Amino acid sequence: MTTPAQALPNTQRFWQRLAAPLAVVALLALAGAALRLVPLASSQFPAAWNLGLRAQVDAFQSWVIGARASHPIFVYFFEPLSATIDAGMRFAEDILLEAPWPALVLGFGLLGYLLSGARLALGCMAALLLMGLFGLWEQSMQTLALMAFSVLCALLVGIPLGVLAARSDRFDAVLRPILDAMQTMPAFVYLIPVLLFFGVARVPAVVATLIYAIPPAIRLTSLGIRQVSPPAIEAARAFGSTPRQLLFKVQLPLALPAIMAGVNQTIMMALGMVVIAAMIGAGGLGSEVLVALQRLQVGQAFEAGLAIVLLAIMLDRLSDALSKLDFADLGGPRALELPTWMPAAWEPGLYRAANRLNQAARLPAGLLARLAPGEAWRERIRRAAPLINSLLIIALVYLADAAAPFGSFPDEWRLPLRDPIDAAVAWMRDNLYQIGDLPIGTGPLSDFMTIYLLNPMRTLLRDLLPWPVVTLGLAALAGWAGGGRLALLAALGMLAIGLLGMWSFSMDTFSQVIVTMAVTAAVALPLGVLASQNATVRDLLRPILDFLQTIPTFVYLVPVIMLFNVGRVPGLIAAALYAIPPGIKLTELGIRQVPGEVVEAARAFGATRRQTIFKVQLPLALPAIMLGVNQMIMMVLAMVIIAGLVGGEGLGLEAVSGLARNQTGRGIESGLAIVILAIILDRITQAWAARQA
């Protein structure tokens, strides 16, 4: 156990350690000023060293376009695969779009009831009804079809690969860097080769979503199987189980919680691709958000974004309930606990209605039980009564639809949110850009951030410091954090960025990341500390953070553009909003996990609350805080491409331009540079967190 007497010197040692890298950076800056006199040490990476990857990729693109109609790999592989995916997507869409809307609402409600109980049932039904009330029923069903089919494909591929990775260390070692690249490479970069091989519309959207969503399924399947208790495996082998029996009757059942967690993460990752997939013709809710972004219609974007959030919450809760379900009890009784958002005055009536429905629901199962041969079958039918009743209810809805078609969701049922939201944003745009004659408002703030933060940092990294100094500086920082191997990785990574011809764009992006991280940390870390000390603040922040983490980034990008105009600042603010939640949550978690006896001992020695926070809790919570910094950096880098859509420069703009102009080589080079930069920063911050731990 760490005592306050040990914690106080730890603080001093921390600042002493921090002084070392700062001194190295200062010395490198001085060396850079001296190296400006050396021709090789220009701020620009030598153009003669460019590998010319872009030209080779563009030549390959030209070959693909010419060979698409005749080459065997397209005729016998890509075309049949594309046709199969398109047929599957159309089948899923037809089922959801042609089904009576009450059947879908009741169906998902009954599914929630069977998996968890009344609370989840009402939540699912409320989510679907709100999608219809926003006028987005058809778009929501298109998105749901894309999610269902993409997740199904991801699981059909990911779970077997996870099993192979768990059973073969060599295969796992080969697969791991591929999964790392899939998770760090921006989704826009997937779209460029996917469009090249599969064209435009549903198929490339499914393939891109599959690539983005499959890593959690593989990783968590492998992890779950590897974590199966060795005594259980040895016992199965002692009883003569074959490898196939061991896998299907021992390892997979015991690994099911981890596999279902992978299913949940796969669904969430797939939903993260909704808007991006719409850029290549996927349609659905993502298309609504994109159209709103192009027209700066905040209300429309908010409604579509809220529908995506509702869909995400519904699928998350259903998959979470599925992961906890005992399949042997699928038809058993369910809890009638109501959601917390339900008004208390409604409870007595709802409970009475639920009890009457339960009594009526026993009748079909009772009639079937009387016809069943034998007591064993009667008992099974009684236990499966909820499942039987659910199927009967859906069948009755379809019969009613056949007699008097329900049609699509009624257009006259409308819950208009877009008009008041548009009015509110217009008021903020007109009144908050500059408040009176004072230098206060979104306009002056944007000018300040551009002139005093973004421009100087970009000038320093891109135009003043020689490229060898930046490379050696990052290598020195990596060596201080993780040793010589990490320093070599950082140096080689920066050299690779230069060889790709992306040095100038990478320094622009790096400068934006540094400034955005400074702004994000200045907001997230104090709020995390405050939330750890005050339960009221924590309760107020929780729904805000959940909202920021679930709503698509494109949605809050629209009001940010209207308030701050197009440029680098909207991308910076959107990235900060996207990255703040993990910083706050992990800072709060780290401080709250400091042992209570350590805090009590510090107070017993007379430490004030401020001294306890800064000299005991923060030093001991530093590993968790550094993990939060790592996550914030990764999320800021994930926003680089989206910032390029709204005028942000650097690698994001290069990737967007490559996609928009069908310049595959340009997009691939910028995407690889983003991946390399992300890996370097990720490894440095992870090593620093491990060192502090």
N, C-alpha and C positions, 0 to 999 in steps of 0.2 A: 504494500500500500504506500502511495506517495504522500508525504507529509507536506505541510506548508513550508517547512524549513527547506525541503528539497525542491519545492516548486519555485520559490523565489530565485535561487541561483539558475534554475532552468530558463527563466525569463532573460536573465543577463546573458546566458550562453546563447540564447536564440538571437538576440540583437548582435552579439559578437559574430555569430555565423553569418547573419545577414550583411554585416559590414564587409565581409570578404568578397562576395560577388559584386557588391556596389563598387568596391575599390577596383576590381578587375574591369568592370565596365568603364570606369573613369580612365584607367590606364589605356584601355583599348581606344577610347575616344581620342586621347592625346596621340596615341600611335597612328590613328586614322588621319589626324591632321597632318602628321609628318609624312605619311604614306601618300598624301595627295600629290606630292612631288614626283612619285614614281608612276610612269605611264601605265604599268600593269595594274596599279592599285586605283583605277578609276572607279567611280561610284557605279558605273554600268558594267555588267558582266561582258567579257569579250564576245562580240557577235560571231567571230570566227570559230568559236568553240561550240556553236549550236549544233546539236545532233541532227537536226533536220527531220525530226519525227513527223512534223505536220505534213510535209510534202509526201512522205511515205504513206501516211494514213489517208491523205486525199487521193493518192494514186490507187490505194486499195478500194476506196469508196467508188472511184470511177469504174474499177473492174467489177465490183459488186453490181453496180447499176447496169452494166452491160451484160453481165452473166446471169442476172436474176431469172430471165425467162428460159434459159437453156441449160445451165450448168446442173449436173446431177445433184449436187448438195442442196440446191434450192428446189429442184423439181421433186426430189424424193425425201427431203427432210424438212426444210423450212416451210414449203408450201403446205404439205400435209399437216405439220404441227400447227401452222397458223389456222388452217381450216378447222382443225379439231378444237383449238382454243376458242375460235369465233363461234363454233356451234355450241360449245358449252356455255359461253356467255349469253348467247341468244336464248338458249333453253332456260337459264336462270332468270333472265329478264322477263321472258314470256310468263313463267310461273308467277312471278311477283306482280307483274303489271296486269295480268288477266284475272288474277284472283280477286274475289269480292273484298273490298277494303275492310268490311266488318270481320271477315274471316281472318285476315292478317292481324288485325288488332286483337281479336279474341285468341287467335292462335299463339301469338307471342305472350299474351297475358297468361294463358293456360300453361305454356312452356315455363314461364317464370314461376307459376304456382307449383308445378310438378318438381322443379329444381330446388325451390327455396321456400315459397310460401306466398301469402297474400301481399306482403310488402313488395316483393319483386314483381309480382303479377300486376299490381296497380301501377308501379313505376314504368314497366314496359308499355302498358296501355296508354299511360299519360304521355310518354315520349312519342309514340306513334301518332296519337291524336294531335299533339302540338305540331308535328311535321306537316300534317294535313291542314291544320288551321293557319299555318304560315303560307299555304298555297304551294307547297313543295312536295306533295305526295309522290308524284311520278318521278321527280328527280331523286327523292329519297330511296325509292324502290330500285332505281337504276344504280345508285351508289351501293345499296345493300346487296344487289346482285353481283356487282364487281367485287365487293368485299368477300362475299360467300364463296364465289368461285376461286378468287385469288388465294384465299386462306386455305381452301380445300386442296388446291394444287401445291401450296407451300408445305402443308402437312404431309401430303402423299410423297413429296420428295424429301422433306426435312427430317421426318421421323426415321425412315430407313437409313439415311446418311448419319443421323445421330447414333443409331444402333451400331453401325459400322465403326464410327469414331470411338465409341465406348469399348468395342471389342478389339480394336487394333490401334496401338500407340503410333505406329508408323503412319497409318491413314489419318489419324488425328493430327499429327505433326504437319502433314501436307495440307490438311484442310484448314488449320487455324489461321495462317496468314491470308488465305483466300477470304475467310469470313471477316477478318479484320479489315481488309480492303473494301468488302461489300458494305460494312457498317460505317466506315469513315468517308468513303467516296460520296460526294453529293449526288442526290438522286437525279439532278439534271444531267449528270455525266452518263448515267445509265441510259437516259433517253436517246442520246446521240447514236450509239451503235444499235440500240433496239429499233429505232426508227429506220436505220439503214437496212436491217435484215427483215423487219416485219411490216414496214409501211406505217400508215397512220390509222387511228381509230382504236377499237377495243383491244385488239391483240397486243400491240406494244404497251398499252396501259396495264394489261394483266401481267405481261412479262416483267415490266419495270417494277410493279408492285410485288411480284414474286421474288425478285432479286433483293429488294429492300427488306422484305418481311421474313425471309427464310432463315437468317442466322439465329434468331432466338429459338426456333423450333429445333435446329440441329444442336445448338449448345446445351440447352436445358434437357433434351433427351439424353445426350451423352453424359451430362452431369448426373442426372437422376439414376442412370444405370450404374455409373461408376460409384455412386454413393450407397448402393444396395449393400446391406450388412454382409460382410464376408462369412460369418457363421451360417447365415441362411443359405448362401451359395454352397458352402461345404456340406451342409446337411442334405441339400438337394442332390449333390453329386454322390454322397454316401448312400442315398437311396436308389442310385442307378439312373438318375435323369440324364437324358441325352442333351447335347448342347441346344437343340431346338426346344426341348421341353423346359430346360433351364431358363431360356430366354422368355418364352411365352407364358410359363406358369409361375415363374419366380421373379425374374428381373423386371419385366415390364409391369406386372401388377404392383410391385413394391415401388417402382419408379414413377407410377402414375401421377402422384401430386406434382412432381417436377415437370413431367410431360405436359400436364394440363396448365401449369404456369407458363410453359413455352407456348401453348395454344393461345393463352390470354395475351402474351406479349406479341405474338404474331398478328393477332387481330388489331392490336393498338398500332403496331408499325404499319400495317396495311392501311389503316385509316389515315395515318400521317401522309400517305401518298395521294389522297383523294384530289386535292387541288392541283398538284403537280401533274397527275395523270390526265386531268382535264385539259391540260395544255396541248395534248396530242390527240384530242378527240374522244376522251372517255365519256364526256357528258356528266349528267348527274349534278349533285350539289356542288362539286368542285367547279363545274362550268358556271354555275350561278355566281360563285365567289369571284371568278376571273372576270366575268362580264361586269360585275359591280366594281371591281378594281379598275377596269379600263374606263368606266364611265364615272368613277368617283361617287357611286351611290352607296353611301355608308349603310343606310337602312336595309337595303337588299342584301348587302354583304353580311350584315349582322344576323339577319334572319337565316340565311343559308349557313353561316358559321355556327349559329346556335343549333340548327338542325343536325349539323355534323357532330357537335358536342353531345346532343341527346342520343344520337346513334352510337357514339363512342361509349357513353355511359351505359346504355342498354346492353350492348354487346359485351362490355367489360364485366358488368354484374352477372350476366348469364353465364359467361365462360368461367367466372370465379365460382359461381354456385355449382357449375358442372364439375369443377375440380374438387369440390368438397362433398359431392354427392356419393352416397352409398348406393350403387346400382342395384343391389339386391332389394332396396327399399324404394324403388322408383315409383311404385304405385301406392305407397303407404300414405297415411294422413299427413297433412302439411299444417304449419303454423298459420294462425289467422291474425298475427300481429300486423297492425296497420303502419303505413309509413309515418315518419315523424312530421312531414309537412302537411299531413291531413289535419284539418281543424278538429279540435277536441269535441265540438258539438255534434260532429257527424258520427262519432264512434258508436253510440248506442244503436242508432238505426242501421249502420253498416253491419254491426255484429249480429243484429236480429236477422237482417237479410241473409247474411252468410250462414247462419244456423238453419234457416228455412231452405236455402239452396242445398245445404248438406243433406237435410232430410229428404228433399226431392231427388237428390243425386243418388241416393241409395236404391231407388226404385229400379232403374235399368239393370244395375249390377245384381240386385236381388232377383229379378226375373231371369237373368242369365244363369244365376247360381242354381235356381230351381231346375233348370233344364240340363245342368251339367251332370255328367255321370260320375258319381262318387264324391265323398266328402273332401278329398284332397283337391279336386278341381274346383269345388265350391269355395273352399278357403282361398285358393289362388285368385278366383274372380273377385271375391270380396276385397282382398288386399289390393287388387288392381283397379278398384272402382274409380279412383280419380283419373287414371289413364283412360279407362273405357269411356267415362263420361266426357272427357276432353275430346276424344275422337268423335263421339256422337254429336257433340255441340257443333264441331266444325262441319260434320256431314249435314246437319240441319241447316246451317247457314248456306251451304252450297245448294241444298234443295230449295231454300227460299229464294236464292239468287236465280236459280233456273226458272222459278215461277214468276218472279218480278225482279229483274236485274237491278242490283244496287248501283252499278256503274262505278266510275272513279269517285274519289273523295269529293263531296259536294263543294262547288265553287263558292256558294253563298255563305258557307261556314268559314269565316275569316277572322283572324286575330291580328289586326294591323299593327305592326311594330315599326315598320320602315319609315312612316311619315313623321312620327314624333322624334325618331332618332335622327333623321335627315335634318329636321328643324333644329335640334339641339346642336348638331355638329356645325350647321351653317351659322348659328349664333356664336359658337366658340371661334369659328374661323373669322367672323367679322369683328368680334369684340376682344379676343385674346391674342391676336397677332401682335398688336401693340396697344398697351393700355394707356390711353391719353397721350401726353407728351413725355411720359416717363420711359426710360430705357428698359422696360419690363414687358415681357410677352414672349410668345413663341418665336416671333421674328427676330428680336434681339438675341434670344437664347440660341437660335440657329446660327446667327452671325457669329456669336461668341465662340460656339463650339467649332465652327469652320475655321475662323481666323486664328484663334488662340490655342486650339487643341489639334484638330485634324491636319491643317496645313503645315504647322511646324513639325509635327511628328513625321509626316510624309516627306517633307523636305530633308529632314535629318537622315532618314533611312534610305530614301531613294536617290537623293541628289548630293548629299554631303559626305556621308560615311562611305569609304571605299568598300567594295564587296568583300575583300578578304577580311576586313575588320568585323563586318557583320557576321561572317561565317565563323571566324575565330571567337567572337563574343558569345554566340550561341553555343559553340562547342565548349567554351570555358564554363558557361553556366550549366550545361549538361554534365560536364565532368565534375563540377562541384556538387551537383545534385545526385548523380548516379555512378560516377566513376569513368574510367577511360573508355570502356566499350560504348557507353551512351554518348560520350563526347565524339567518338569516331562516327557513330550513327548520325549525330546532328550535323557534323561537318560534311559527310558524304551526302546527306539529304539536301543541304543547302547547295552543294555543288551540282547535284542532279537538277535542282530547280533552275540554276543558271544554264545548264546544258540543254534544258528544254526551251530556252529562250523566254522564260517567264520571270526573270529576275525583277525587272522594273515593276511589273504588275503584282508580283508577290510582295515586294516591299510596300507598295501601296496598300494591299490587303493587310499586311502585318501591322502597318501603322494604324489602320482602322480597328484591328483586333486589340491592340494595346490600349487605345483610347476608350474603346467600348468596355474593355475589361476594367479599366480604371473607374469609369462611371458606374458600371454594374456592381463592382466591389464596394464602392462608396455608398451605394444604396443597400445592397443585400446584407453585408456584414453587420452594420449597425442595427438593421431591422431584425436580423437573426439573434443578435445579443439581446435586443429589447424583448423579442418574443419569448426568449428563454427565461426572462426575469418577470414577465407579466402575462398572466393567463388571459386577461381581457384582450391584450394586443394579439396574442397567439390565436384566439378564437376569431378576431376580426380579420386577421390576415389569411386564415385557412381557406375560406371560400374564394377569396381574390386569387390566391396562388393556384388553387384548383382550376379556376376559370382560365387563367393565363396559360396553364399547362395543357389544357384540353382544347381550347379554341384554336382553329388554324391561324397561323401567323399572318396569312394574307388578310384576315378579317381586321385585325387591329392595325394593319399596315395602311388601310384606306383612310381612317381618320387622321393617322399620323401624317400622311401625305398632305391632306387638306390643311392641317395646322402648321406644317413646317415646310411645305413646298417640296418639289422633287430635288433629289441630290443625295449626298452621303449622310446627312443628318437623319432623315427618316429611317434609313437602313440601320443606323447606329441605335436609334431609340427603339425600333422594333426588335433588334437583336438584344438590347438590354432587357426589354420586357420579357423576351423569350427565355433569357438566361437567369433572371433574378430568382425565380422560384427555387431551383435547387440550391442556390447559394444561401438563401434564407433558411430553407429546411435543414440543410446539413450543418450550418452554423448552430442553429437552435438544437439540433440533435446532439452534436458534439458537446455543447455546454451542459445540456441536461443529463448526459451520460457520465459526467464527472462524478465520482463517488460522493455521496452525501456526507460521509464522515470526514472527507477532506475539507469540504466547504465549512462544516461545523467546527473543525479544528482551527481553520483560519480565523473564523469569527471569535473562537475562544481565545486566540492569541491577540485579539484586539484589532483585527483587520477591518477596515471600513468596507462598505459594499463595493465601492469603486476599486479598492485594492484587491478585494476577493475576485472581482471580475477580471482585472487586468493582470494580476500576478499569480492567480491560481487557476481559474476556470479557462481563460483563453489559452494559456500555454498547454494545459492538459488536453484541451479540445482541438489543438492545432492539427493533428492528423485528419480529423473529420472536416475541419475548415479547408484544409488543402485539397481534400477530395472534392469539396464543393467548388473550389477554384478550378480544379480540373474539369468538372462537369460544365462550369460556366464557359470555359474556353472552348470546349467542344461544341456547345450550343451556339456560341457566337460564330464559330466557323461554319456551323450548319446554316447560318443565316446569310453567309457571304453571297450565295447565288441569288437569294431573294432580294437582298440589297441591290444587286446588279439590275434587277427589274425596275427599280424606282430611281435610277440615276447614280447608284453607288458605283464607284470605279474599281479598278483592280481586276482580280481573278474572276469575281462574280460577273462583271460585265463581259469579260472575254468568253466565259462559258455560255452566257445567255446569247451573246452575238453568234457564237458558233452554232447554237441550236436554231436560232431564228434564221440564219443565212445558209443553213445546211453545210456548214464548214466543219466537217467532222474532226479534222486534224486540229483545228483551233480549239474546239471543245475538249478533245482528249488531253491536249497539253495543259490547258488550264485546270482541268479536273485532276490530273496527276499532281500538279503543283499544289492544289488545295489538300490532297491526300497526304503528300509529303510534309507539308507545313503542319497539318493536324497531327500526324504521327510524332513529329519532333516535339511539339508543344505538349502533347499528351504524355509522352514518355518522361519529359523533364518534370512536369508537375506530379506525375505518379511517383517518380523517384524521390522527389522532395517530400511528398506526403509520407512515403515509406521511411525516409530518413528521420523525419520528425517523430514518427510512431516508435 
